[in-house]
């Protein structure tokens, strides 16, 4: 192996995924070395999730340093790293002071999932999973904004997105409304806004000493401030959210030299689309992580969804290259349900144990689990939904719950895929998959059964980093990675075929949809009356029941 490495290590690309750094061989797409550290999440209040931006950068620096040490131990010269790519979770929101370089608040946005992505001979920096996108603090902001919209329509044709707690603009609006340091920095023209990619690139390219304040089109398209038709920040949208345009980063393509060695920037799901080699209209992939993200390449024109999906920018592979779009279905809770069973309920001791338990049951025996912990995302976009487990009997045990949890991931994917087929008019014949959960073979078989189609899993399941590395290596001025069809790397894969008949699949799916309806409209702020005429109100989190006598609490 040592002699082979000596032959192939002349062209490397690195990828930083916030708390993970990986290096790939640009010639073979082989992972050569990586290092990962854990970073802390804080939960200051119910529904809030935050991370420290300084800790994010410290994890980036530590992972880069340790990975380079490992490369040196393999007798690989780190000067052969020709480019750095950045892949990141798209909706995470940060504001920092450009004069001091200090963050003005913790990052708000998304729950972390563990990554096992390969490193290449390109250096890729990715924060894809760093900030908590499941944060719910902005729900009241969303409701206020919807009332400002004509007809109170929460869907916006300019952005391709519904007004939701999911996206960056409402998080930024919350920071402007609630954090005095952010307001003062904006007033004194010291504030910079960005998703985590912007923060990492700014820091890596110099920070307060000339750092580049930019983002790419795939990340910008997830803010609700970006017009996906004009491909620029939209003044009308910025006025609607009351966001000053001068704090926004410059929007660049997904593959170009930004500064220092950084030559790609992609949102995590766009990076996975590239890593799965989905460069042709109609190709699709589903990533199984904390949530599930199914993206389908729709070509160079945006396709607006009539079935609850998002229209998003997939990527733009160079300044002069066309913009490619995608339809996306987002599921809030996938791998997070396993973590919930482990950390909250103690049903499993490790994430890997769920496959063993579910296999022992062989069926849920009529038990259905709707993990709507943060409401339901696509295709419903229903924030009032909450998680339920139904169909319980005295026979039900933890093995059946484990099976039902895995089925829930598959049923949610089926709902998105059905919506995508209706929007596109062309049915997929197989689904390409990636992400940490795809190592669960039972889950992959269940997915094939429930979809009634083939599921194809690459042996390198985490393709996000690979996609960022490919984009970095292909950038003009780097050109160590050829993305033309005849030069794409060959990634081996395994295929799962359906093993049940379609009637059984449809029956189970219909029962799942009944369970979903029971999860709907669980939360409400509407006043109700009991039999005595006493009015009461259920709070947003259904935790505080306040008895109201007349106008007195």
N, C-alpha and C positions, 0 to 999 in steps of 0.2 A: 504493500500500500504506500510505503514511503517513497519508493521510486516512481510510482504512478503520480503521486502528489507533486513530485518535483517537476514532472512533465506538464502538469495541467494548471499549476497555481499562478501562472503569470497574469491572469485576468480575474480579479475578484470583485465582488460587489457586497457591500454590507447593508444590513437592515436593522434598524432599531425599533423595537416594538415596546416602547416605554420602559417596561421592566425586563426587557429581553433584547439581547443583541445577537445577531446571527450573521454569518459570512458564507456566501455562496460562490461556487466556482461558475464563472460566467460561460464556460465552455460546455460543462456537463449538467448544470443546474444542481450539483451535489452540495449538500450541506457539509461544510468543513468544520465549523466550530461555532459554539454559542455559549452564552452565559445568561442566567436569569436570576433576578432577585425579587423578593416580595416587597410590595409597598402597601401602606396602610390606607384603609378607607375609614372615614368617620361618618356617623349617623347622628347628627346633632338633634334631630327631631324625627318624629314618625314621617316617613316618606321622603326624607332628605338624605342625599348621598353626596359626599365631598371627598376630594383628595387634595393634598398639598402640592401645588405646582413646583415648589423647590425640591420636594422629595422626588417628584417625577423626573426632574432633570438630573438629580443626584443618581437615580437609578440608571438613567441613560449613560452617564459618564462611567459609572462603576461597571456596567455591563460591557461597554466598549473596551475599557481597560482590561478587564479579565479575559474577554474573548481574544484580544490581541496577544495577551500572555500565552494563551493556549495555542494560538497559531505559531508563535515563536517556538513553543515546545515541540511542534510538528515540523520545525525547520522551514516554516513558510514565512517569507519576508512580508511584513504588513504593508510595506510601501507598494505592494502589488494590488492593494485595494484601490480601485480606480474611481469609485463613485459611492455615494451614500444615498440611499432612498429613505423616504419617510412614509410610513403607513399609520393611520390613526383612526380612532373612533370619531365619527364625523360630527356629532352634535354637542360634544363636550365644550363647555364655555369658560373662558378665562378673560380677565382684564388685568393688565399690569401697567406699571409706571415706566415710561420709556426713558426717563432721566435717571431713576435709581435702579431700574431693572428689577424692582420688587413686585411680586404679585399683590394685587389689591384685595383679593379674596380667594378662598379655595376654589378649585375647579369644581363645577357642578355638572353632573351629567350622566354617568353610566357605571354600572357594576363591572368589576374586572372579571375576566375569565382567564384561566391559565393558558398560556400558549406553548406550543411545542413546535414552533416553526423553524425551518432550516436557515442557516446562514450561508451566504455565498461569497463570492469574491467581490461582491459589491457590498458596500456598507449601506444598510437601510435602517433608518431610524423610524420606528413606528410606535405611536402611542395608541394604537387602535383600541385598546381596551382599558384605557386609563381612567376615564371619568364616568360618572354614573348617569347614564341616560334614562334610568328608571326613576330619577328624582321627580317627585310630584308636587313640589312646593309652588309651582307656577300655575296650578289649576285655576285659582281665582283670577289670575292675570289672563289666562286663556278665555275664561267666561266673559270677562270685561271686554276683551278685544273682539270677541264674536258679536257682542251687542253693537259694536261700531260698524259691523259689516252689513252692507245692503242685503236685506232678507235674512240676516243672521246666518248666512251661509259660511260654514267653516272651511270650505274648499277654495283654493286660490289658483286660478289658471296660470298666473305669471310664474308661480313657484313650483307647481305640480304637487304641492303638499297641503294637507289640512292644517288648520290652526290647532296645535297640540302642544302639550307639555314636552313632547319628544324633541322639538327643534330649538335651535340656538337663540333665535330672536326673542322668544318669551323668557328664556333664562337671562339673557342680557337685559331685557326690560325689568326683570325682577331685581337684578343687581343695581340698576340705575335708580329704582324706586326705593330700595331698602338698605343700600350700603353707602354711607356718607363718603367714605374714602373714594369710592368709584365716582360719585357725583362730583366731588371736588376736583378730582383728576381730569374729568371731562371738561369742566369749566375752565381749568387752567391749561388745557390743551396738552396734558401729559399722558392721557390714557391711550392704551392700545388694546383693541379687542381681537380675539382670535379663538379658533378651536385649537386643540392641543398640537396639531401640526404646526400652526403658526408660532406657538410658543417655543417648540423645540427648534424649528428652523431659525427663529430670531436668536435664540441662545447660542446655537452652534455656529452661526455666521457672525458673531461678534457681540450680540446683546446690545447694551447701551453704547458700545463703541462701534456703531455702524451696522448693527445687525439688520438682516433683511426681514421686513415685515410683509409677509405674503402668505397666500394659500393657493390651493389649486381649484379647478372648476368643480371637481367632485365633492369637495368639502364645502365650497361656497354654496352649492346647490342645496345644502341641508340646513341653511340658516334661516330661511324664509325672508331673506333680504335680497336675494339674488334672482334676477330675471333669467330663466333658463332659455328664453328665446333670443334676447339681446346679448346674453352671456356677459352681463355686468351687474354691479350693484344697482338697484332700482330706486331712484329718488322717491317715487310715490310710496313704495313699501317702507322705506326708511322713515318717511313722514308718518305713515300709519302706525308704526311701532315707536315713533318718536326717538329714533336712534340717529345720532350725528354721524354723517358719512365719513368724516375725517378720522374717526377711530378705527375704521375698517381696514383690513389688509388688502394689498394689491392682489388681484386675481391673475394667476398665471396658468399655463398649461400643466398637465400632469407629468410631463417628461421634458425637462429642460434644466440647464444649469442655473440655479438660483444664487448660489454663492458658496464659498469654500468648496467642499466636495459634494454638496447636496444637489442631486440632479433628478430626483423624482419626489412627488408628493401625491398620495392617493388615499382617499378614505378607505377604511379597512375592507368594506364589501366590494368596492371597485377594484381594490388590489387583488382580492380573491378571484374576481371575474377574470382579471388578466392572468393570474396564476393558473387558472383552469383553462387558459387558452381560448376564452370565449371572445373571439374577434369577429365573429360573423353573426349577422342578424338572425335571431331565432334561437341562438344558443343560450343556455341557462345554467345556473349553479345555485345550490343551497348550502349555506354555511351554518353549522350547528355549534353554537357557543353558548354564552349566557342566554341569548335569544336565538331566533332563527331568522335568516335573511336570504330570501329567494330573489335573485335578480335575473332578468331576461333581457338580453341585448335586443334593442328595437331599431338599430340603424342610426342614421344621421338626422332623423327628425323625431321630435318628442311625440310619444303616443300618450294621450290623456286617458286616464282610466275611468270607466263607468261602474267599476265593481270594487271600489275601496282600496285600490293599490296606489302607490306613489309613482309619480313620474320624476325621474332623477337623471342627473348627468352621470354617465358611466365613467368616461375618461376623455381626455384630449391628448393624444400622444405626440405632442410637439406644437410649437407656436403656429406653424403653418398647416397643421393636420386638422381634419374635420373633427368636430365634437360628436361623440357617440353617446346615445341615450339608453336608458333602461327603464323597464317597469320593475318595481320592487314591492314585495310583500314582506312586512316586518312583524315578527312574533316577539313579544316582550319576554316571555318566560319559556326557555327550553332547558338548557343545562342548569339554569338556576333552580329548577324544580328539584333536581337531584341534590343540590346544595341545601335546599330547604328541608328535604327529607332527612338529610344528615345533620345539619346544624341546629335546626329548629325542633325537629321531631325525634331525632335519635333513632330513626328506623333503620338507617344503614350507618356503618362505621367509616366507610370510605366510599368515594364516588364509584369506584370500580365494582363494589359489592352489589350495586343495584342490578347489574346484568345477571348475576348468580341467583338473586332472589326472584327476579322476574322469570327466569328460565325454569326455576323450580315450580312456579305456579303454572306456567304454560298458557295462561289466560287470565283476564281480569275477573271472569265469572260475573259479568254484568256490572262491575264497578267502573265508574267513569270519573275522571279527575279533570276539572277545568282550572288550570293554574293562573287565573286572572288576578294575580296579586297586585298588579298596577293597572287594572282595567284590561281591556282587550284592544290590541292594535289591529292590523289588517286582518280581514277586510271590514271589520266592524267599526273601529275607532270609537269605542264606547268606554269612556273613563269611569262610568258608574258601575261597571261590572266588577265582581269580586270572585275570588277562588271558591270553588265548591267541590266536594266529593260526594257523589250520589250513587244509588244502587247498592248500598251496603246491606249485608245480611250477617247473621251470626257466624256464617261460614267464612266471611271475609277476614283475611289476615294480612300481615305486612308484605307477604309475597305478592298478593293480588294488588296492593297499593303500588308496589314497585312496578308491576306490569302496566297498571293504569297510567302511571306517570310517564312511562316510555311511550305508550300509545298516544297520550296527549300531545307529545311533540309531533308525532306522525300525523295525527288528525289535523292539527293546526297547519302543518305544511300542505296537507290535502286541500284545505279550504283556500289557501293562497294560490295553489296551483290551479284549482278550478276557476278562480277569478281571473288568473292570468290567461288561461285558455280562452275564456270568454272575451277578454279585452283584445287579444291578438287575433282570434279567429283561427289559429293554427295550434293544434294540440301537440304537446311534447310527446316524444316516444320513449325518452329515457331522461333521468335526472342525474346530473353530476353533483356530487356532494363533497364537502370538506369540513374541517373544524374538529375540535377536540372530541366531541361526542361520537364522531364516526368510527372511533376505535371500538365502540360497542356493537358487536356483530348482530346481537339480537335486535337492537334498534334499527340497524340497516335492513334486516330481513322484514321486520314489521313495517318499515317504510315502503318497501317494495310491495308487500301484501296490500297495504291500505291504498297505495296509489294505483295498483294494478299495472305497474310498469317497472322496467329495469332501473336499478339504482347503481350508479358507477362511482366507486370510491378509489381515488388515487392512493397508492401505498404511502405517499407523503401527504398525510391528510391536511396539514396546515399549509395552505397555498397562499395565504395573505402576504407573507414575507417574500415568497418567490415572485409574486406579481410586482411588488414594489422594487425588488432587485432587477427584474426584467426591464421595468420602465426606466430605472436609473441607468442601467447599462446601455439602453437604446437611445439615450438622449443625444441630441446634436452636440458635438464637441467631445463626447465620450465614445460612443459607438463601439462598445465591446460586446454588445448583445444584439443579435439579429432577430427581429420579430417577424420576418417574412415567413409565409407558411412552410416553406421547405427547410427552414432553419430552426423551427421551434423545438425545444427540448422534448424528448420522449419520456413521459412519466408512466410507469407501469401502474396498473389499476386492477381492482377486482370487481366483479359484477354480481349483484343480487337479483334474482328473478322471483316474481310472485309465486307463492306456494299454496295460496288459497284461491277459491273461485270468486268471481266478481260479485256474486249474490251475497256471499258472506261478508265481503268487504263493504258492500253498500249497506247492509244491515247494521254493521258496527258503526259505520260513519253516520247513519241516520240517528242512532241512539246518542252518539256524541253531540250532534246538533241539538237534540232535545235538552241535553245537559247544559249546553251553552246558553240556551234561552232561559234556563232557570238561574243562571249566573248574572243575567242582565238586570240593570236598574236596581242593583242591590243598595247602592248608596244614594241618598237624596238629601237635599237641604229644604225640601218642601215641608211646610207645617202640616201636621196631621191632627186628627182629633180622636180621642178614645171614646168609650161608651158614655162617659160622664160629661163629654163636651170639653174636657181639659185639652188645651192645645199643647203639642210638644214638637220638638224639632230634632232630627237626627243630624249630627255633625258630619263633616266631610269624611272623616275616617271611621264613622259609625262607632265611635268610642265613647263620646260624651253625650249622654241623654239629658237634656235640659228641660225641666218642667216649666212651662210658661203659664202663669196665672194672669190673665188679662195682658197688660203690658209689662208685668214684672217678671224677671227671671227668678 
